[in-house]
């Protein structure tokens, strides 16, 4: 009885090792592609010079996106906490926060950061 269980477990072990070996051999890719082996950097050619001029507008739009993304992350808890806080303090804090954001948006608009027509 014990000998048959041992024999069956050895057979199962050998079969599983054979299946893993076959899967490893069959899944190997032999073709090395130049494009797949080179690093991808946001659509830029990695073989060219890295000191090419870059438009500052993309950087500014990224900063604006991050500012308003953080704004959403800060506004959502304000909405959830309305039931647990003083209504006057909640309203004052919310209005000051939104006023600061609107002043920042006006400043960006006034400086021409939101215009792409230049």
C-alpha positions, 0 to 999 in steps of 0.5 A: 500500500505505502509502496504504491502511494510512493510509486504514484507520487513519483510518477506524478512528480515525473509527469509534472516535471516533464510538462514544466520542461516542455512548457519552458522549451516551447515558450522560449522566443528565439527572435530578438527584435531590435525595437523590443530590446531597446528602451522606450521613453515616451515616443522619443528615439533612445539612440538620438541626442537627449538634449533636444529642445523640449516645449515648456508648454508640456511641462506647464500642462503637467504641473497644472494637471497635478495641481488640480489632481491634488485639488480633487484629492483634497475636496473629496474628504471635505465632502465626506466630513460635512456630517461630523464637523461644525457647519460654519467652520466647514463652509469657511474652510471649503470657501477659502480652499475653493477661493485659493484654487480659483485665484490660482486658475485666474493667475494661470489664465492671466499669464497665458498658460492655458492658451495653446495658440502661441 
